[in-house]
Amino acid sequence: MAELIDGYDLVIFDLDGVLYLGDQVIPTAPEAVRRVREKGVLVSYTTNNASRLGKDVAGLLTSLGIPATEDEVVTSARASAQLLAQRYPAGTAVLVVGTPALEAEVREVGLKPVSTAEDDPEVVVQGYGPDVGWRHLAEAFVAIRAGAAWVATNTDKTLPSARGPLPGNGSLVAALATALGRQPDTVVGKPDPSLFEVVVRELKASRPLVVGDRLDTDIEAANRAGMDSLLVLTGVSQRSDLESAPAEQRPTYVAETLDGLF
C-alpha cells in the first residue's frame, strides 16, 4: 500500500511544535524521522527560532532520539547573518537583539556584533531570546531612529511550548514597531520561502514536502515556494484554524501527528 511519503524525495521538518515542544520531544517524532530515513528520503530541519546555533539544534535533536547533523539544520539566525553579509562589508557594526547564538552567526560571517547604539551600528538584527527586555529594545530603538536598518529574523507572534503558546519574536518586534511607528525593513524567516528554497537547492531535491505546525509561517512559506505541505496538529495551528484560513495558508495535507506521513 502506498504511503504519503512515497511521493517525495525530501522532507523539510519544522522543529518547534513538530519534533519537540521546548526541550521535550513529541512522542511520535523519533520513529517518524527514522522511517523517513529508512525509505531513503532526504531530511532537513528548518526553524524560525533564532535562539540556537545549528550545531546546538542538531545536538538537541540527537539527544531527543532524532539523529541530526549541523549541515541538516537551517535556522533563521544563520539565514539572517548570511543576508547581512551579502549586503554589508566585513567589519560592519551590527546591533544584535537576541541570544548569543545570533551574535555568533553574525560574527561567523565577518560582521561585528555590538550591543549599544553608541557603537554606531549600520543595521539592527532582532531575533527571539528569552532574556530580551526593555534595555535591548531601547538600544535598538535609538539605533534605528538614528538611521540603522532593521532586520527581523522572523515575526512569529507566538512560539509553542509544553505550557501552550508563549510570546514569540513577533511580539517583541511588535513592541518595537509600536514605538517606532513602522515595521522592519526586512523579515528573513518563514513565511518568506527563502529557507525552503536554500534547502532544496543545496540538496538538489525535486519533490520536497514541508511539514509544519503553523499555517501563517510553515504552510504559507511552502505555498509561496510552490511546495506541498503537511500540517500536523501537535503545535500552534489546530483544525479549527483551517476554517478561516486564507487560500495562501491552506496545507496540502492535514494529520494529527507525524504518523500521517505513512
Beta strands, then each sheet from edge to edge (+ up, - down):
strand 1: 10-14
strand 2: 20-21
strand 3: 24-25
strand 4: 42-47
strand 5: 73-75
strand 6: 93-97
strand 7: 112-114
strand 8: 123-126
strand 9: 149-152
strand 10: 158-159
strand 11: 166-167
strand 12: 186-187
strand 13: 208-212
strand 14: 228-232
strand 15: 253-255
sheet 1: 5+ 4+ 1+ 13+ 14+ 15+
sheet 2: 2+ 3-
sheet 3: 7+ 6+ 8+ 9+ 12+
sheet 4: 10+ 11-
end
